[in-house]
Each structure stands twice: as C-alpha cells, then as structure tokens.
Amino acid sequence: MGRIQLDHLTKRFGDTVAVEDVTLDIEDSEFLVLVGPSGCGKSTTLRMIAGLETTSEGNLYIDGDHMNYRVPQNRDIAMVFQDYALYPHMTVRENVRFGLEEEAGYTADEMDERVEEVAADLGIEALLDRKPGELSGGQQQRVALGRAIVRDPEAFLMDEPLANLDAKLRSQMRAELQNLQADLDVTTVYVTHNQTEAMTMGDRIAVLNDGSLQQVGEPLELYHEPANQFVAGFIGEPMMNFLRGRRSKAGFAGDFLEYPFDDRLADVVGDVDDLVIGIRPEAVDVRRDEDESAPLGDHEYRMTVTVTETHGDQNVVHLTHADAASDHDVLQAVTDGMHVVEAGESVVVTLDPERIHVFDGTGGDALC
Ligand code: ATP
C-alpha cells in the first residue's frame, strides 16, 4: 500500500506562498509526475510529503494515516535527490547498506544479502567496492536508487533525479526508471521541470504554477484537453501557438487575422469577449502557395516562412503574416521531414477548426 493524499496543503515561507491549497490523491503504485517551471513549488510539495518541511495548512495522509507531525524516518518513504547525496567516504556497498541500517530488524547477513539483491536488480554488482568518486553520473544515480530501493518503502519521492545526466543517458535512465518502478510496483512521486520527462514517464501528471495546482491528468489528456492556457503552453514541444484577440461577429478577430467560428466554437465561446485561440504546431497545415491569386478558404491564410529548422524526421517552420503588427513570427508549424519549405517562401496555412483551442483571454481558462 502507498496511497498519498494531499488535502488542501499550503506552505508559506514568511510572505512567500510556495505551495497554495494543493489537493491531490496519489494512488497506490501510481507513478505521478509533479511538473512546472522553476520556483512553482514542486520541491516544497515533495519535501512536505517526505516530512523535510512542515505544512502551514492542510493535511497529509499516507495510507490513511495522518502524517503532518510524523518525523521523516517514520513515514516509510525513500527519497532520491538530483545530487545523489551519496557518502563519498563510503563504498557503494556501504552506501546502499546505509539505507537499511536505519531500519530495525535486519541481521548483518540479511543486510548484505539484500544489498547484493538490489545491486543485481540495478546492474551495479561490479561496482560494490568502489567509492562514489570512482563512478560516472549514471552509476552514481543507480547507487542512489539502490539506497532507496533497499528498504522496500511504501513510496519513492524523486526530486529531478536525472537532471545531472547528459541527454542520451537521461533518456536511457528514463526508460530504466519506468521499468524499475513497474517491477517494484511502488508509488512514486517524481519532480521535474522537464515536460518531456513528465509526458513519457507519468501515469498521471500534476502541473503546478506559482504554487497552485493547474491540472492533474494522464499525459494525453493534458496534451489534448488542457484546462487552461498555462497547461496548454507548458505541455508540448514546440509549444502551442497562441493568438490573442476579441470575439467578433464571425467568430474571432485577432491582431492580424479573422477566424470564423463554426457552431461548436460559437457555442462554447458564448458571450466571452476577450479571447485567445491556440493551435499546436503539429496541427498547423502548411502548403506551397501555387497560385497567389487563388481565393482562400475560411480557415486558410497566406503567410511567409521566416525560418525552417530541419530536424531530419520533421521540420519546424516559423511563419509571419503580412498584417502582423511587426515583422515577428506569428506561428510555428511542424511539417514532415520530407516536406521542406524555404525561408522567404509564400505558403498557405490552414488552422483546422477541429483542432483549435479557445481560452478566456482574461483568466486563461480553456473554453474548449
Ligand atoms: P526548482 O525547479 O527551481 O527547484 P521548485 O518548483 O522546486 O523550483 P520550490 O523549491 O518548491 O520550487 O520553491 C517554491 C518557492 O518557495 C520559491 O519561490 C522559493 O524561492 C521559495 N522557497 C523554497 N524554499 C524556501 C525556503 N527554505 N525559504 C524561503 N523560501 C523558500
């Protein structure tokens, strides 16, 4: 069992509200990723769960037991940090074993046996007699995981555990961590500011901004149905395009383009005046403008390519519009790698109404 419940948790440091009224129910065995920009309160939330910070308001429960006043050692959880927090003077064996020594009820032989078992699971048997200084970053991270796993806790709390690894190793360790978590079947709360890590690892993702929980959901739910403009912009790479404007007779009147609403969009927008429309770069269709005098359809616009970034499998195309206030890019599109449009080229861009998001321009809430 390892259900973790945050019930209206708030944490203040003097006048700073680091975490504000967060309610979150993390299920047993779930892999929950807490994600958000720097300073949004991720680490503070994790540290409250661990018992390393007190709570200012609200209640914390693990498996139904009230935790607010329980010391970290008695919460039956293990934490893994970004900087690994290994003891440099101890060998790997001693570091991993250290995780057990605080636990009552193990004989020395049992501890040794358990260390060997965990080392085998993590593929670090050959490193057991080395010191942390003699290990690569990835190996140190495995040892830090070993120290957490060895105790067989109810939950793992991980604070940016892969942040110090290079990109290739990070992606490899992401997959390993997911497999490990699935094998161990232990509730895991994983903090990152990296939305790719969140999307690929989490059973569910909780997005924080300015201490407040913005949305909790499965990765694709957040991607397709963001609750507000913040989540829409945070999840997805390249980020969603946003165009600001007002409700008009036909639908939406932006700074430089009109976007007619069909019945569905008109219905969800209702009488909200201040609007932002959003569309993901991969939902922006770009085609060569074969005939510049040809009339355009309802959701088509003539634009000019400013830059094309080629990534091999795909291209990111930056676009500007003749009526845009200044000459800056107004949209980004992702196109197939084989479909290259050059800087300076005139193109026809289609913004599919089925894939348009509309936000309340004042509060940022998603209208659809
Ligand atoms: P990062 O991704 O940069 O680590 P974070 O999302 O983990 O950021 P927190 O470390 O939880 O954010 O910090 C949230 C807010 O609380 C920040 O404004 C931070 O400056 C503040 N804060 C955190 N710890 C303390 C502290 N011990 N004393 C005062 N303010 C703090």
Residues whose N, C-alpha, C, O or C-beta is under 5 A from the ligand:
A	BS01	ATP	F13 T16 A18 P37 S38 G39 C40 G41 K42 S43 T44 T45 H193
